[in-house]
Amino acid sequence: MPNLRQLKRRGRTIESTIKVTGAMEMIAASKMRRAQQNVLAGRPYSESIASLLGHLVAQLEPGEATHPLMEQREVKNLGMVLITADRGLCGGLNSNANRIAAQTIVASGVPANLFTVGKKGRDFMVRSGSNVQAVFTDLGDYPKLESILPLAALIAQAYESGAIDEVQLVYNKFISVQIQEPVAQRILPLDPDIQLEANEQIGYIYEPGPAEVLDALAPRYLEVLIYQAILESIASEQASRMVAMRNATDNANGMLDDLTLQINKVRQESITGELLDIIGGVAALEG
């Protein structure tokens, strides 16, 4: 059984851990609020650009070609954008995204080309022997749209050249502080998935024309899809880290309470032993 000095040393270690996890929880909470604001601010924009893309496709003349990023073809090579965090200590967030990515690759049954955002996804795919084409890390807690433009351009170029026939986007969608859902979303070929009523397919006049506006808008839509997914992942990361650090702090406090009880028991046993020694000594002198 550990002695009193060892128990006190262990207690000081737990107290230090509580300070660290408590500080990390407060930092994550502060970052999460801003990240959540960015997510909520970006969602209406991505929905609006999808709606506009649907209107443009509906107004094309019969037989008029759409954008190359909207071309449907047989999937012989899969492209995947895997978005994870650069750091751990955020519960099962990264492992959930990695698991969904692996399941999607296996289910496709075709060779996969990986474009990873974040160190955790990169490390997982490298260990599994996947074909990692590009790696993007250290985007920061509040990335700008400009920081993902090279990734979007790389994916668009690979799709238009025929190197990949479909692109899946895997990330953690921010639902609430307690819930972050790992999802796999197809982003190429582009499909705004907007069902327009008959009266919604008219009434807009685009200059110089729907096809020209579509050519300019389609790459922007791809950029918005990737950027919004990165914002969702960052908000999910901070929320998950905040919850994980809170749980760690609570567990450490529970361990400290148990250790304090154990220290008191050891101290009580020591005092009782010393009293018995004194009583025994007094009895021996009297005898």
N, C-alpha and C positions, 0 to 999 in steps of 0.2 A: 504494500500500500504506500502511495506517495507520502512523503513527509510534508510538514507545514510549509517549508520554504519552497518546495517544488510546486505545491498547489498555488501559492501566492504568485509565483513566476508565471504559471499558466493563466492565472486570472489577469495579470497585467497584459499578457499577449492577447487575450480575448477582448480586453478593453481597448487596446490599440486597433484591433480588427473592427470593433464597433464604430470607432471614430472614422476609419477609412470608408466603410460601407455607408455610414450615414452621410458623409461628405459626397460620395459618389451618387447617392440617391438624390440629394439636393441639386447637384449639378445636372443630372439627367432630367429632373423635373423642370428645371429652368430651360434647358435646351428643348425639351419636348413641347413646351407651350408655344415656342416660336415655330418649331417644325410642324406642329399641328395647324397653326395659322397658315403656313405656306401650303399645306395639303388642301385645306378647305378653300383657300383662295384660288388654287390651280384647277380644282375640279370643274367649276362652271366654264372655264375657258376651254378645257379639253372637250367637254360636252358640246359647247357651241361650235367648235371647229369641226367636230364630227357631224353635227347637224348640217353645217354649211357644205361639207363634202357630200352628204347625201343629196342635198338640193342640186348640187352641180352635176352629179352622176345622173339624176333624174331628168335633167334638162338637155343631156347630150342627144344628138340626132341619132336615129337608128343606124347602126353600123359604124358609128363614130368611135374611134379608138379611145380607150381610157389611158390613164397613166401607166407606165411600165411597172410601177410598184403595186398595181392592182391586178396584174396578170395572174390568172389561175393556171397552175400546171401540176403535173404529177410530181409528188414529193419523192425525190431520190436522194437528196441531201438536206438534212435538217440544220438550221441555224438556231442557236439559242443564246439569249442574253440573260445571264444569271446575275442577279443583284443581291449582294449580301453586305454585311458590315465589315469594316476593316479590323474591328476589335471584338473580343468576346465579352464575357460577363453580362450577357443579356439573355439568360435562360436558353430555351431551345430554339430561338429565332433563326439562327444560321443553319442549324441542323435540319429544321423543318423545310427551309428553302432548298437546301441541298438534296433532301430526300425527294421532294416534288420534282426537282430537275432530273434526278436519276430515273425516277419512275417514268417521266415523260420521254426521256431518251430511249429507255427500254421498250416502251409501248409503241414508239414510232417504227422501230425495226429497220431504221436506215442509219447510215453514218451521220454523226453530229459534229458540228463545228461550234465551239464555245467562244463567246465573248463575255468575259467576266468583269463585273464591277464590284470591287471589294476583295480584300485579301482572303477572307474565309472561304468564299466560293472558289477563288483561284486555287487555294491550297487543296481543297477537296477534289477538284477536277484533275489537278496535276497528280495527286496520289492515286486516283482511280484510272489514270492512263488515258484520259480523254484528250481529244484534239483541241487544244486551247489556241485560238487564233489571235486573240488580243486581250490585254489585261489593262484595266483602268482602276487605279487606286488613289487614295488620299484626295478625294473630291471635297472633303470638308463637311462640316455640319450643315451649312447653308449654301449649297452649290448654285451657281447661276446657269441659265440655259446655255450660255456659250461654252460651258465646260463639257457638255455632252455632245456638242456638234460633231467632233471628230468620230465619236462612236456611231452616231446616226449616219454620217456620210459613209463610213466603212461598211455598215450593214446594207445600206441602199446600193452601194457599188457591187457588193457581193451578190445581192439578189438580182440586180439588173444584168449582171454578167452571166448569170445562170449557175454560179458556184453553189448557191443554196436555193432551194425551192420553197421553203417556208421558214418563218422565224417565230419562235416561241419566246415570250418574255416571262421570266420567273422572278417573282419578288414577293415581299410580305405586304399585304394590303392593310392599311390602318383602319380598323373598325372602331375601336375604343381603346382606352388606357389598358383594359384588361384583355382585349381580344385583338390579335393580329393574325390575319388569315393568309397562309401561303397560297399563291395562285399561279397558274400557268396560263398565259393569255397569248393567243395568236395575234401578232401585229403585222405580219406580212404573209400573203398579200393583204394590202389594205382593204378593210371592209368596215365602213362606218356603221353598218347594221342599223340604219335608220329607215323605218317604215313610214313612208309619206302617204297622206291621204290625197285624193284626186285634186282637191282645191289647194293643197300645199305645193303641188308640183308646178304651179304657174305663179306669176305675179312678181318674179324677180328678173331683172335685166342685168346681165353681166357684160361688162366691157373689158377687153375686146371680145370676149365670148366665153361660154362655160368651159370649153376645152383648154383655153389658154389660162384661165384662172385655176383650173384643176391642176395643170402642170406646175403652177407656182405653189399651190396649196398642199399638194400631196406630200412633198418632202417635209413641209412644216408640221403636218399632222403626225408623221413618224417621229419627228423630234419631240413633239409635245407628249406623245405616248410614253416614250422612254424617260423624259424628264419628270413626268408626273409619277411614274413608277419609282424613280429614285427618291422623290419627295416622300412618297408613301413608305418606302423602306426606311428612310431616316427617321420619320416619326415613329414607326414601329420599333426601330432599334432603341430610341430613347425611352419610349414607354416600357418596353420589355426590360431594359436595364434598370429603370426606376423601380419596377415591381420586384425584379430579382434582388436588387440591393436592399430593398425594404424587407424582403423575406430573409435575406442573410442577416440583417441587423436584428430582426426578431429572433431568429434561431440563436444568434450569438448571445443575446440577452437571456434567453432561456438557459443556455449553457452556463452563463455567468451566475445565474441564480442557483443552479444545481451545484456549481463549484463553491459558491459562497456557503451553501448548506453543508457541503462536505468539509470545508475549512473550519466551520464552527464545530462540527462533530470532532474533528481531529484536535482542535484547540481544547474542547471540553474533555476529551480523553486524556490529553496531556496534563491539564489542570487536575483532573481526578487522580491521575497517577502520582503527581507531585504531592497532593494532599495525603494519599495513602502512604507515601514514603515518609512524610513528616509524622503522621500518626504512628506509623510503625517504629520510627526512631524514638519518639517520646515514650512509647510503651516499653521499648527496650531499655531506656535509661531508668525508668521507674522500676523495672524488674531487676 
